Amino acid sequence: MHEMSLCEGVLQIIETEAKRQQFRKVKTVWLAIGVMSGVEIEAMRFCFDVIVRNTLADGATLEIIEVPAEAWCLECAQTVSIQQRYDACPHCGSYQLQVTSGEEMRIKELEVE
């Protein structure tokens, strides 16, 4: 389950920022997760609760923002929505698509004290 290591990475970033910005408690964490990132949302929620136990984020709410998948069509120069990798461009039918979003995971926002 790679979600456990992802949550450990999130906690590490939070702890680093807590030292830098001098906050002591995290109330809410907003994560932007792309629909094609391979992250299982429910597993992420479970792992988050386990990983943050007895830390400055203990009891924090995890909010997930799902980022839709988009690609740039090299043939018709359009940004298009896609459902999965290797979809055809809905405008011209080309398969020359470069994914531009939907694979990422990042901390979007923290509510802290």
PDB file as gemmi writes it, atoms N, CA and C in Angstrom:
CRYST1    1.000    1.000    1.000  90.00  90.00  90.00 P 1                      
ATOM      1  N   MET A   1       0.854  -1.176   0.000  1.00  0.00           N  
ATOM      2  CA  MET A   1       0.000   0.000   0.000  1.00  0.00           C  
ATOM      3  C   MET A   1       0.898   1.236   0.000  1.00  0.00           C  
ATOM      4  N   HIS A   2       1.032   1.894  -1.135  1.00  0.00           N  
ATOM      5  CA  HIS A   2       1.913   3.061  -1.214  1.00  0.00           C  
ATOM      6  C   HIS A   2       1.287   4.298  -0.595  1.00  0.00           C  
ATOM      7  N   GLU A   3       0.006   4.258  -0.281  1.00  0.00           N  
ATOM      8  CA  GLU A   3      -0.637   5.398   0.367  1.00  0.00           C  
ATOM      9  C   GLU A   3      -0.013   5.683   1.735  1.00  0.00           C  
ATOM     10  N   MET A   4       0.460   4.633   2.403  1.00  0.00           N  
ATOM     11  CA  MET A   4       1.111   4.811   3.711  1.00  0.00           C  
ATOM     12  C   MET A   4       2.365   5.679   3.556  1.00  0.00           C  
ATOM     13  N   SER A   5       3.185   5.375   2.572  1.00  0.00           N  
ATOM     14  CA  SER A   5       4.398   6.185   2.378  1.00  0.00           C  
ATOM     15  C   SER A   5       4.053   7.589   1.880  1.00  0.00           C  
ATOM     16  N   LEU A   6       2.975   7.723   1.109  1.00  0.00           N  
ATOM     17  CA  LEU A   6       2.543   9.061   0.688  1.00  0.00           C  
ATOM     18  C   LEU A   6       2.142   9.896   1.897  1.00  0.00           C  
ATOM     19  N   CYS A   7       1.408   9.286   2.822  1.00  0.00           N  
ATOM     20  CA  CYS A   7       0.995  10.003   4.033  1.00  0.00           C  
ATOM     21  C   CYS A   7       2.196  10.351   4.904  1.00  0.00           C  
ATOM     22  N   GLU A   8       3.187   9.472   4.952  1.00  0.00           N  
ATOM     23  CA  GLU A   8       4.411   9.792   5.693  1.00  0.00           C  
ATOM     24  C   GLU A   8       5.104  10.999   5.080  1.00  0.00           C  
ATOM     25  N   GLY A   9       5.108  11.077   3.753  1.00  0.00           N  
ATOM     26  CA  GLY A   9       5.684  12.238   3.074  1.00  0.00           C  
ATOM     27  C   GLY A   9       4.919  13.514   3.358  1.00  0.00           C  
ATOM     28  N   VAL A  10       3.596  13.424   3.383  1.00  0.00           N  
ATOM     29  CA  VAL A  10       2.765  14.586   3.708  1.00  0.00           C  
ATOM     30  C   VAL A  10       3.072  15.061   5.118  1.00  0.00           C  
ATOM     31  N   LEU A  11       3.149  14.128   6.063  1.00  0.00           N  
ATOM     32  CA  LEU A  11       3.452  14.495   7.446  1.00  0.00           C  
ATOM     33  C   LEU A  11       4.833  15.134   7.551  1.00  0.00           C  
ATOM     34  N   GLN A  12       5.782  14.620   6.824  1.00  0.00           N  
ATOM     35  CA  GLN A  12       7.135  15.191   6.844  1.00  0.00           C  
ATOM     36  C   GLN A  12       7.124  16.643   6.348  1.00  0.00           C  
ATOM     37  N   ILE A  13       6.380  16.910   5.306  1.00  0.00           N  
ATOM     38  CA  ILE A  13       6.259  18.281   4.787  1.00  0.00           C  
ATOM     39  C   ILE A  13       5.584  19.174   5.825  1.00  0.00           C  
ATOM     40  N   ILE A  14       4.522  18.666   6.440  1.00  0.00           N  
ATOM     41  CA  ILE A  14       3.810  19.442   7.469  1.00  0.00           C  
ATOM     42  C   ILE A  14       4.744  19.781   8.623  1.00  0.00           C  
ATOM     43  N   GLU A  15       5.517  18.805   9.085  1.00  0.00           N  
ATOM     44  CA  GLU A  15       6.436  19.049  10.203  1.00  0.00           C  
ATOM     45  C   GLU A  15       7.516  20.059   9.836  1.00  0.00           C  
ATOM     46  N   THR A  16       8.025  19.983   8.623  1.00  0.00           N  
ATOM     47  CA  THR A  16       9.020  20.947   8.156  1.00  0.00           C  
ATOM     48  C   THR A  16       8.432  22.352   8.125  1.00  0.00           C  
ATOM     49  N   GLU A  17       7.220  22.469   7.590  1.00  0.00           N  
ATOM     50  CA  GLU A  17       6.564  23.776   7.525  1.00  0.00           C  
ATOM     51  C   GLU A  17       6.200  24.297   8.911  1.00  0.00           C  
ATOM     52  N   ALA A  18       5.859  23.400   9.833  1.00  0.00           N  
ATOM     53  CA  ALA A  18       5.535  23.822  11.201  1.00  0.00           C  
ATOM     54  C   ALA A  18       6.743  24.490  11.849  1.00  0.00           C  
ATOM     55  N   LYS A  19       7.922  23.942  11.625  1.00  0.00           N  
ATOM     56  CA  LYS A  19       9.151  24.561  12.159  1.00  0.00           C  
ATOM     57  C   LYS A  19       9.420  25.904  11.492  1.00  0.00           C  
ATOM     58  N   ARG A  20       9.254  25.930  10.173  1.00  0.00           N  
ATOM     59  CA  ARG A  20       9.554  27.138   9.412  1.00  0.00           C  
ATOM     60  C   ARG A  20       8.555  28.257   9.708  1.00  0.00           C  
ATOM     61  N   GLN A  21       7.273  27.908   9.793  1.00  0.00           N  
ATOM     62  CA  GLN A  21       6.229  28.925   9.963  1.00  0.00           C  
ATOM     63  C   GLN A  21       5.736  29.045  11.406  1.00  0.00           C  
ATOM     64  N   GLN A  22       6.270  28.230  12.261  1.00  0.00           N  
ATOM     65  CA  GLN A  22       6.002  28.284  13.704  1.00  0.00           C  
ATOM     66  C   GLN A  22       4.525  28.098  14.058  1.00  0.00           C  
ATOM     67  N   PHE A  23       3.941  27.017  13.572  1.00  0.00           N  
ATOM     68  CA  PHE A  23       2.608  26.637  14.045  1.00  0.00           C  
ATOM     69  C   PHE A  23       2.730  25.327  14.816  1.00  0.00           C  
ATOM     70  N   ARG A  24       1.771  25.088  15.692  1.00  0.00           N  
ATOM     71  CA  ARG A  24       1.871  23.938  16.594  1.00  0.00           C  
ATOM     72  C   ARG A  24       0.784  22.895  16.399  1.00  0.00           C  
ATOM     73  N   LYS A  25      -0.268  23.232  15.672  1.00  0.00           N  
ATOM     74  CA  LYS A  25      -1.395  22.309  15.515  1.00  0.00           C  
ATOM     75  C   LYS A  25      -1.975  22.447  14.121  1.00  0.00           C  
ATOM     76  N   VAL A  26      -2.267  21.305  13.503  1.00  0.00           N  
ATOM     77  CA  VAL A  26      -2.910  21.285  12.188  1.00  0.00           C  
ATOM     78  C   VAL A  26      -4.346  20.821  12.373  1.00  0.00           C  
ATOM     79  N   LYS A  27      -5.279  21.609  11.876  1.00  0.00           N  
ATOM     80  CA  LYS A  27      -6.700  21.273  12.014  1.00  0.00           C  
ATOM     81  C   LYS A  27      -7.262  20.601  10.758  1.00  0.00           C  
ATOM     82  N   THR A  28      -6.842  21.088   9.584  1.00  0.00           N  
ATOM     83  CA  THR A  28      -7.340  20.543   8.321  1.00  0.00           C  
ATOM     84  C   THR A  28      -6.211  20.516   7.300  1.00  0.00           C  
ATOM     85  N   VAL A  29      -6.166  19.446   6.519  1.00  0.00           N  
ATOM     86  CA  VAL A  29      -5.211  19.312   5.417  1.00  0.00           C  
ATOM     87  C   VAL A  29      -6.021  19.102   4.147  1.00  0.00           C  
ATOM     88  N   TRP A  30      -5.796  19.951   3.134  1.00  0.00           N  
ATOM     89  CA  TRP A  30      -6.411  19.785   1.831  1.00  0.00           C  
ATOM     90  C   TRP A  30      -5.359  19.232   0.880  1.00  0.00           C  
ATOM     91  N   LEU A  31      -5.637  18.065   0.308  1.00  0.00           N  
ATOM     92  CA  LEU A  31      -4.756  17.463  -0.681  1.00  0.00           C  
ATOM     93  C   LEU A  31      -5.426  17.489  -2.044  1.00  0.00           C  
ATOM     94  N   ALA A  32      -4.707  17.942  -3.050  1.00  0.00           N  
ATOM     95  CA  ALA A  32      -5.176  17.874  -4.436  1.00  0.00           C  
ATOM     96  C   ALA A  32      -4.578  16.598  -5.025  1.00  0.00           C  
ATOM     97  N   ILE A  33      -5.450  15.688  -5.441  1.00  0.00           N  
ATOM     98  CA  ILE A  33      -5.001  14.398  -5.951  1.00  0.00           C  
ATOM     99  C   ILE A  33      -5.618  14.178  -7.324  1.00  0.00           C  
ATOM    100  N   GLY A  34      -4.770  13.944  -8.305  1.00  0.00           N  
ATOM    101  CA  GLY A  34      -5.232  13.711  -9.671  1.00  0.00           C  
ATOM    102  C   GLY A  34      -5.922  12.371  -9.819  1.00  0.00           C  
ATOM    103  N   VAL A  35      -6.945  12.333 -10.668  1.00  0.00           N  
ATOM    104  CA  VAL A  35      -7.711  11.108 -10.860  1.00  0.00           C  
ATOM    105  C   VAL A  35      -6.881   9.999 -11.511  1.00  0.00           C  
ATOM    106  N   MET A  36      -5.781  10.357 -12.152  1.00  0.00           N  
ATOM    107  CA  MET A  36      -4.911   9.360 -12.763  1.00  0.00           C  
ATOM    108  C   MET A  36      -3.620   9.160 -11.968  1.00  0.00           C  
ATOM    109  N   SER A  37      -3.597   9.589 -10.725  1.00  0.00           N  
ATOM    110  CA  SER A  37      -2.379   9.488  -9.919  1.00  0.00           C  
ATOM    111  C   SER A  37      -2.120   8.092  -9.383  1.00  0.00           C  
ATOM    112  N   GLY A  38      -3.138   7.244  -9.392  1.00  0.00           N  
ATOM    113  CA  GLY A  38      -2.984   5.901  -8.849  1.00  0.00           C  
ATOM    114  C   GLY A  38      -3.172   5.839  -7.342  1.00  0.00           C  
ATOM    115  N   VAL A  39      -3.615   6.943  -6.745  1.00  0.00           N  
ATOM    116  CA  VAL A  39      -3.836   6.988  -5.298  1.00  0.00           C  
ATOM    117  C   VAL A  39      -5.264   6.539  -5.006  1.00  0.00           C  
ATOM    118  N   GLU A  40      -5.394   5.567  -4.117  1.00  0.00           N  
ATOM    119  CA  GLU A  40      -6.710   5.120  -3.656  1.00  0.00           C  
ATOM    120  C   GLU A  40      -7.152   6.066  -2.546  1.00  0.00           C  
ATOM    121  N   ILE A  41      -8.212   6.812  -2.781  1.00  0.00           N  
ATOM    122  CA  ILE A  41      -8.650   7.864  -1.860  1.00  0.00           C  
ATOM    123  C   ILE A  41      -9.004   7.296  -0.486  1.00  0.00           C  
ATOM    124  N   GLU A  42      -9.758   6.229  -0.435  1.00  0.00           N  
ATOM    125  CA  GLU A  42     -10.157   5.671   0.869  1.00  0.00           C  
ATOM    126  C   GLU A  42      -8.950   5.119   1.622  1.00  0.00           C  
ATOM    127  N   ALA A  43      -8.016   4.512   0.922  1.00  0.00           N  
ATOM    128  CA  ALA A  43      -6.789   4.034   1.570  1.00  0.00           C  
ATOM    129  C   ALA A  43      -5.980   5.218   2.086  1.00  0.00           C  
ATOM    130  N   MET A  44      -5.983   6.308   1.355  1.00  0.00           N  
ATOM    131  CA  MET A  44      -5.276   7.521   1.781  1.00  0.00           C  
ATOM    132  C   MET A  44      -5.889   8.069   3.060  1.00  0.00           C  
ATOM    133  N   ARG A  45      -7.198   8.102   3.140  1.00  0.00           N  
ATOM    134  CA  ARG A  45      -7.874   8.581   4.344  1.00  0.00           C  
ATOM    135  C   ARG A  45      -7.520   7.709   5.551  1.00  0.00           C  
ATOM    136  N   PHE A  46      -7.564   6.396   5.375  1.00  0.00           N  
ATOM    137  CA  PHE A  46      -7.243   5.478   6.466  1.00  0.00           C  
ATOM    138  C   PHE A  46      -5.793   5.667   6.914  1.00  0.00           C  
ATOM    139  N   CYS A  47      -4.876   5.680   5.962  1.00  0.00           N  
ATOM    140  CA  CYS A  47      -3.452   5.814   6.281  1.00  0.00           C  
ATOM    141  C   CYS A  47      -3.148   7.148   6.948  1.00  0.00           C  
ATOM    142  N   PHE A  48      -3.803   8.202   6.501  1.00  0.00           N  
ATOM    143  CA  PHE A  48      -3.582   9.520   7.078  1.00  0.00           C  
ATOM    144  C   PHE A  48      -3.894   9.496   8.568  1.00  0.00           C  
ATOM    145  N   ASP A  49      -5.045   8.937   8.927  1.00  0.00           N  
ATOM    146  CA  ASP A  49      -5.435   8.875  10.342  1.00  0.00           C  
ATOM    147  C   ASP A  49      -4.423   8.088  11.172  1.00  0.00           C  
ATOM    148  N   VAL A  50      -3.874   7.030  10.603  1.00  0.00           N  
ATOM    149  CA  VAL A  50      -2.883   6.210  11.315  1.00  0.00           C  
ATOM    150  C   VAL A  50      -1.562   6.957  11.452  1.00  0.00           C  
ATOM    151  N   ILE A  51      -1.087   7.559  10.378  1.00  0.00           N  
ATOM    152  CA  ILE A  51       0.226   8.210  10.351  1.00  0.00           C  
ATOM    153  C   ILE A  51       0.275   9.448  11.238  1.00  0.00           C  
ATOM    154  N   VAL A  52      -0.800  10.224  11.297  1.00  0.00           N  
ATOM    155  CA  VAL A  52      -0.745  11.483  12.046  1.00  0.00           C  
ATOM    156  C   VAL A  52      -1.037  11.315  13.538  1.00  0.00           C  
ATOM    157  N   ARG A  53      -1.356  10.101  13.949  1.00  0.00           N  
ATOM    158  CA  ARG A  53      -1.640   9.864  15.363  1.00  0.00           C  
ATOM    159  C   ARG A  53      -0.430  10.264  16.214  1.00  0.00           C  
ATOM    160  N   ASN A  54      -0.687  11.019  17.290  1.00  0.00           N  
ATOM    161  CA  ASN A  54       0.344  11.501  18.222  1.00  0.00           C  
ATOM    162  C   ASN A  54       1.344  12.463  17.582  1.00  0.00           C  
ATOM    163  N   THR A  55       0.892  13.215  16.566  1.00  0.00           N  
ATOM    164  CA  THR A  55       1.731  14.244  15.946  1.00  0.00           C  
ATOM    165  C   THR A  55       0.972  15.567  16.018  1.00  0.00           C  
ATOM    166  N   LEU A  56       1.557  16.612  15.476  1.00  0.00           N  
ATOM    167  CA  LEU A  56       0.883  17.909  15.460  1.00  0.00           C  
ATOM    168  C   LEU A  56      -0.365  17.919  14.587  1.00  0.00           C  
ATOM    169  N   ALA A  57      -0.559  16.883  13.782  1.00  0.00           N  
ATOM    170  CA  ALA A  57      -1.746  16.777  12.933  1.00  0.00           C  
ATOM    171  C   ALA A  57      -2.751  15.756  13.468  1.00  0.00           C  
ATOM    172  N   ASP A  58      -2.537  15.267  14.682  1.00  0.00           N  
ATOM    173  CA  ASP A  58      -3.457  14.299  15.281  1.00  0.00           C  
ATOM    174  C   ASP A  58      -4.852  14.911  15.366  1.00  0.00           C  
ATOM    175  N   GLY A  59      -5.836  14.210  14.816  1.00  0.00           N  
ATOM    176  CA  GLY A  59      -7.206  14.709  14.822  1.00  0.00           C  
ATOM    177  C   GLY A  59      -7.541  15.627  13.664  1.00  0.00           C  
ATOM    178  N   ALA A  60      -6.580  15.919  12.817  1.00  0.00           N  
ATOM    179  CA  ALA A  60      -6.830  16.817  11.676  1.00  0.00           C  
ATOM    180  C   ALA A  60      -7.779  16.156  10.678  1.00  0.00           C  
ATOM    181  N   THR A  61      -8.575  16.986  10.039  1.00  0.00           N  
ATOM    182  CA  THR A  61      -9.475  16.531   8.985  1.00  0.00           C  
ATOM    183  C   THR A  61      -8.710  16.513   7.671  1.00  0.00           C  
ATOM    184  N   LEU A  62      -8.878  15.436   6.912  1.00  0.00           N  
ATOM    185  CA  LEU A  62      -8.266  15.341   5.590  1.00  0.00           C  
ATOM    186  C   LEU A  62      -9.340  15.600   4.544  1.00  0.00           C  
ATOM    187  N   GLU A  63      -9.142  16.645   3.751  1.00  0.00           N  
ATOM    188  CA  GLU A  63     -10.053  16.980   2.656  1.00  0.00           C  
ATOM    189  C   GLU A  63      -9.346  16.664   1.343  1.00  0.00           C  
ATOM    190  N   ILE A  64     -10.020  15.923   0.483  1.00  0.00           N  
ATOM    191  CA  ILE A  64      -9.445  15.532  -0.804  1.00  0.00           C  
ATOM    192  C   ILE A  64     -10.128  16.325  -1.922  1.00  0.00           C  
ATOM    193  N   ILE A  65      -9.323  16.957  -2.746  1.00  0.00           N  
ATOM    194  CA  ILE A  65      -9.808  17.665  -3.933  1.00  0.00           C  
ATOM    195  C   ILE A  65      -9.349  16.844  -5.132  1.00  0.00           C  
ATOM    196  N   GLU A  66     -10.294  16.259  -5.850  1.00  0.00           N  
ATOM    197  CA  GLU A  66      -9.929  15.444  -7.008  1.00  0.00           C  
ATOM    198  C   GLU A  66      -9.662  16.347  -8.216  1.00  0.00           C  
ATOM    199  N   VAL A  67      -8.482  16.188  -8.791  1.00  0.00           N  
ATOM    200  CA  VAL A  67      -8.068  16.991  -9.947  1.00  0.00           C  
ATOM    201  C   VAL A  67      -8.374  16.194 -11.214  1.00  0.00           C  
ATOM    202  N   PRO A  68      -9.203  16.745 -12.112  1.00  0.00           N  
ATOM    203  CA  PRO A  68      -9.536  16.018 -13.340  1.00  0.00           C  
ATOM    204  C   PRO A  68      -8.322  15.895 -14.265  1.00  0.00           C  
ATOM    205  N   ALA A  69      -8.391  14.897 -15.125  1.00  0.00           N  
ATOM    206  CA  ALA A  69      -7.301  14.660 -16.074  1.00  0.00           C  
ATOM    207  C   ALA A  69      -7.512  15.501 -17.331  1.00  0.00           C  
ATOM    208  N   GLU A  70      -6.444  16.168 -17.746  1.00  0.00           N  
ATOM    209  CA  GLU A  70      -6.456  16.944 -18.977  1.00  0.00           C  
ATOM    210  C   GLU A  70      -5.184  16.649 -19.757  1.00  0.00           C  
ATOM    211  N   ALA A  71      -5.263  16.881 -21.056  1.00  0.00           N  
ATOM    212  CA  ALA A  71      -4.106  16.664 -21.925  1.00  0.00           C  
ATOM    213  C   ALA A  71      -4.090  17.738 -23.012  1.00  0.00           C  
ATOM    214  N   TRP A  72      -2.902  17.934 -23.562  1.00  0.00           N  
ATOM    215  CA  TRP A  72      -2.697  18.854 -24.677  1.00  0.00           C  
ATOM    216  C   TRP A  72      -2.575  18.009 -25.937  1.00  0.00           C  
ATOM    217  N   CYS A  73      -3.407  18.302 -26.927  1.00  0.00           N  
ATOM    218  CA  CYS A  73      -3.355  17.564 -28.191  1.00  0.00           C  
ATOM    219  C   CYS A  73      -2.298  18.206 -29.086  1.00  0.00           C  
ATOM    220  N   LEU A  74      -1.315  17.433 -29.458  1.00  0.00           N  
ATOM    221  CA  LEU A  74      -0.241  17.948 -30.310  1.00  0.00           C  
ATOM    222  C   LEU A  74      -0.728  18.183 -31.736  1.00  0.00           C  
ATOM    223  N   GLU A  75      -1.773  17.475 -32.130  1.00  0.00           N  
ATOM    224  CA  GLU A  75      -2.290  17.585 -33.493  1.00  0.00           C  
ATOM    225  C   GLU A  75      -3.136  18.841 -33.689  1.00  0.00           C  
ATOM    226  N   CYS A  76      -4.113  19.090 -32.803  1.00  0.00           N  
ATOM    227  CA  CYS A  76      -5.029  20.224 -33.007  1.00  0.00           C  
ATOM    228  C   CYS A  76      -4.809  21.362 -32.006  1.00  0.00           C  
ATOM    229  N   ALA A  77      -3.810  21.226 -31.147  1.00  0.00           N  
ATOM    230  CA  ALA A  77      -3.418  22.277 -30.193  1.00  0.00           C  
ATOM    231  C   ALA A  77      -4.556  22.676 -29.254  1.00  0.00           C  
ATOM    232  N   GLN A  78      -5.315  21.699 -28.798  1.00  0.00           N  
ATOM    233  CA  GLN A  78      -6.409  21.944 -27.865  1.00  0.00           C  
ATOM    234  C   GLN A  78      -6.105  21.273 -26.525  1.00  0.00           C  
ATOM    235  N   THR A  79      -6.554  21.908 -25.440  1.00  0.00           N  
ATOM    236  CA  THR A  79      -6.535  21.255 -24.140  1.00  0.00           C  
ATOM    237  C   THR A  79      -7.845  20.494 -24.007  1.00  0.00           C  
ATOM    238  N   VAL A  80      -7.746  19.194 -23.709  1.00  0.00           N  
ATOM    239  CA  VAL A  80      -8.933  18.344 -23.679  1.00  0.00           C  
ATOM    240  C   VAL A  80      -9.012  17.570 -22.372  1.00  0.00           C  
ATOM    241  N   SER A  81     -10.228  17.226 -21.981  1.00  0.00           N  
ATOM    242  CA  SER A  81     -10.444  16.362 -20.825  1.00  0.00           C  
ATOM    243  C   SER A  81     -10.290  14.918 -21.283  1.00  0.00           C  
ATOM    244  N   ILE A  82      -9.650  14.110 -20.443  1.00  0.00           N  
ATOM    245  CA  ILE A  82      -9.504  12.688 -20.750  1.00  0.00           C  
ATOM    246  C   ILE A  82      -9.946  11.873 -19.539  1.00  0.00           C  
ATOM    247  N   GLN A  83     -10.325  10.651 -19.793  1.00  0.00           N  
ATOM    248  CA  GLN A  83     -10.728   9.747 -18.724  1.00  0.00           C  
ATOM    249  C   GLN A  83      -9.593   8.825 -18.300  1.00  0.00           C  
ATOM    250  N   GLN A  84      -8.725   8.514 -19.254  1.00  0.00           N  
ATOM    251  CA  GLN A  84      -7.592   7.637 -18.969  1.00  0.00           C  
ATOM    252  C   GLN A  84      -6.490   7.893 -19.988  1.00  0.00           C  
ATOM    253  N   ARG A  85      -5.320   7.425 -19.651  1.00  0.00           N  
ATOM    254  CA  ARG A  85      -4.177   7.561 -20.560  1.00  0.00           C  
ATOM    255  C   ARG A  85      -4.500   6.819 -21.860  1.00  0.00           C  
ATOM    256  N   TYR A  86      -4.034   7.334 -22.949  1.00  0.00           N  
ATOM    257  CA  TYR A  86      -4.201   6.765 -24.288  1.00  0.00           C  
ATOM    258  C   TYR A  86      -5.599   6.961 -24.860  1.00  0.00           C  
ATOM    259  N   ASP A  87      -6.399   7.853 -24.272  1.00  0.00           N  
ATOM    260  CA  ASP A  87      -7.654   8.250 -24.906  1.00  0.00           C  
ATOM    261  C   ASP A  87      -7.324   9.039 -26.172  1.00  0.00           C  
ATOM    262  N   ALA A  88      -8.263   9.031 -27.108  1.00  0.00           N  
ATOM    263  CA  ALA A  88      -8.117   9.842 -28.314  1.00  0.00           C  
ATOM    264  C   ALA A  88      -8.626  11.251 -28.038  1.00  0.00           C  
ATOM    265  N   CYS A  89      -8.110  12.200 -28.784  1.00  0.00           N  
ATOM    266  CA  CYS A  89      -8.583  13.580 -28.680  1.00  0.00           C  
ATOM    267  C   CYS A  89     -10.043  13.634 -29.129  1.00  0.00           C  
ATOM    268  N   PRO A  90     -10.922  14.203 -28.309  1.00  0.00           N  
ATOM    269  CA  PRO A  90     -12.340  14.273 -28.699  1.00  0.00           C  
ATOM    270  C   PRO A  90     -12.601  15.241 -29.858  1.00  0.00           C  
ATOM    271  N   HIS A  91     -11.628  16.112 -30.166  1.00  0.00           N  
ATOM    272  CA  HIS A  91     -11.806  17.075 -31.258  1.00  0.00           C  
ATOM    273  C   HIS A  91     -11.350  16.522 -32.605  1.00  0.00           C  
ATOM    274  N   CYS A  92     -10.156  15.927 -32.634  1.00  0.00           N  
ATOM    275  CA  CYS A  92      -9.597  15.514 -33.928  1.00  0.00           C  
ATOM    276  C   CYS A  92      -9.333  14.011 -34.034  1.00  0.00           C  
ATOM    277  N   GLY A  93      -9.449  13.280 -32.914  1.00  0.00           N  
ATOM    278  CA  GLY A  93      -9.240  11.832 -32.957  1.00  0.00           C  
ATOM    279  C   GLY A  93      -7.793  11.400 -32.826  1.00  0.00           C  
ATOM    280  N   SER A  94      -6.873  12.333 -32.722  1.00  0.00           N  
ATOM    281  CA  SER A  94      -5.456  12.004 -32.604  1.00  0.00           C  
ATOM    282  C   SER A  94      -5.161  11.337 -31.254  1.00  0.00           C  
ATOM    283  N   TYR A  95      -4.161  10.489 -31.257  1.00  0.00           N  
ATOM    284  CA  TYR A  95      -3.702   9.863 -30.017  1.00  0.00           C  
ATOM    285  C   TYR A  95      -2.416  10.529 -29.508  1.00  0.00           C  
ATOM    286  N   GLN A  96      -2.041  11.632 -30.115  1.00  0.00           N  
ATOM    287  CA  GLN A  96      -0.844  12.356 -29.701  1.00  0.00           C  
ATOM    288  C   GLN A  96      -1.204  13.361 -28.614  1.00  0.00           C  
ATOM    289  N   LEU A  97      -1.502  12.837 -27.436  1.00  0.00           N  
ATOM    290  CA  LEU A  97      -1.891  13.672 -26.309  1.00  0.00           C  
ATOM    291  C   LEU A  97      -0.805  13.659 -25.252  1.00  0.00           C  
ATOM    292  N   GLN A  98      -0.512  14.823 -24.725  1.00  0.00           N  
ATOM    293  CA  GLN A  98       0.449  14.965 -23.631  1.00  0.00           C  
ATOM    294  C   GLN A  98      -0.342  15.336 -22.383  1.00  0.00           C  
ATOM    295  N   VAL A  99      -0.311  14.456 -21.368  1.00  0.00           N  
ATOM    296  CA  VAL A  99      -1.060  14.695 -20.142  1.00  0.00           C  
ATOM    297  C   VAL A  99      -0.495  15.929 -19.439  1.00  0.00           C  
ATOM    298  N   THR A 100      -1.375  16.858 -19.063  1.00  0.00           N  
ATOM    299  CA  THR A 100      -0.942  18.093 -18.403  1.00  0.00           C  
ATOM    300  C   THR A 100      -1.433  18.190 -16.961  1.00  0.00           C  
ATOM    301  N   SER A 101      -2.462  17.431 -16.605  1.00  0.00           N  
ATOM    302  CA  SER A 101      -2.919  17.400 -15.214  1.00  0.00           C  
ATOM    303  C   SER A 101      -3.688  16.118 -14.965  1.00  0.00           C  
ATOM    304  N   GLY A 102      -3.804  15.791 -13.676  1.00  0.00           N  
ATOM    305  CA  GLY A 102      -4.537  14.600 -13.288  1.00  0.00           C  
ATOM    306  C   GLY A 102      -3.659  13.503 -12.740  1.00  0.00           C  
ATOM    307  N   GLU A 103      -2.335  13.700 -12.771  1.00  0.00           N  
ATOM    308  CA  GLU A 103      -1.409  12.696 -12.243  1.00  0.00           C  
ATOM    309  C   GLU A 103      -0.752  13.151 -10.938  1.00  0.00           C  
ATOM    310  N   GLU A 104      -1.032  14.368 -10.497  1.00  0.00           N  
ATOM    311  CA  GLU A 104      -0.323  14.970  -9.381  1.00  0.00           C  
ATOM    312  C   GLU A 104      -0.968  14.677  -8.032  1.00  0.00           C  
ATOM    313  N   MET A 105      -0.181  14.890  -6.999  1.00  0.00           N  
ATOM    314  CA  MET A 105      -0.683  14.924  -5.633  1.00  0.00           C  
ATOM    315  C   MET A 105       0.121  15.991  -4.920  1.00  0.00           C  
ATOM    316  N   ARG A 106      -0.591  16.949  -4.299  1.00  0.00           N  
ATOM    317  CA  ARG A 106       0.120  18.009  -3.593  1.00  0.00           C  
ATOM    318  C   ARG A 106      -0.722  18.528  -2.434  1.00  0.00           C  
ATOM    319  N   ILE A 107      -0.051  19.088  -1.476  1.00  0.00           N  
ATOM    320  CA  ILE A 107      -0.751  19.745  -0.378  1.00  0.00           C  
ATOM    321  C   ILE A 107      -1.217  21.088  -0.897  1.00  0.00           C  
ATOM    322  N   LYS A 108      -2.507  21.285  -0.928  1.00  0.00           N  
ATOM    323  CA  LYS A 108      -3.055  22.545  -1.435  1.00  0.00           C  
ATOM    324  C   LYS A 108      -3.157  23.587  -0.354  1.00  0.00           C  
ATOM    325  N   GLU A 109      -3.552  23.162   0.869  1.00  0.00           N  
ATOM    326  CA  GLU A 109      -3.770  24.135   1.929  1.00  0.00           C  
ATOM    327  C   GLU A 109      -3.735  23.433   3.269  1.00  0.00           C  
ATOM    328  N   LEU A 110      -3.359  24.194   4.302  1.00  0.00           N  
ATOM    329  CA  LEU A 110      -3.384  23.733   5.695  1.00  0.00           C  
ATOM    330  C   LEU A 110      -4.132  24.755   6.531  1.00  0.00           C  
ATOM    331  N   GLU A 111      -4.975  24.260   7.435  1.00  0.00           N  
ATOM    332  CA  GLU A 111      -5.558  25.124   8.454  1.00  0.00           C  
ATOM    333  C   GLU A 111      -4.814  24.801   9.748  1.00  0.00           C  
ATOM    334  N   VAL A 112      -4.163  25.806  10.325  1.00  0.00           N  
ATOM    335  CA  VAL A 112      -3.291  25.571  11.465  1.00  0.00           C  
ATOM    336  C   VAL A 112      -3.607  26.544  12.600  1.00  0.00           C  
ATOM    337  N   GLU A 113      -3.076  26.216  13.761  1.00  0.00           N  
ATOM    338  CA  GLU A 113      -3.156  27.114  14.928  1.00  0.00           C  
ATOM    339  C   GLU A 113      -1.751  27.491  15.343  1.00  0.00           C  
TER     340      GLU A 113                                                      
END                                                                             
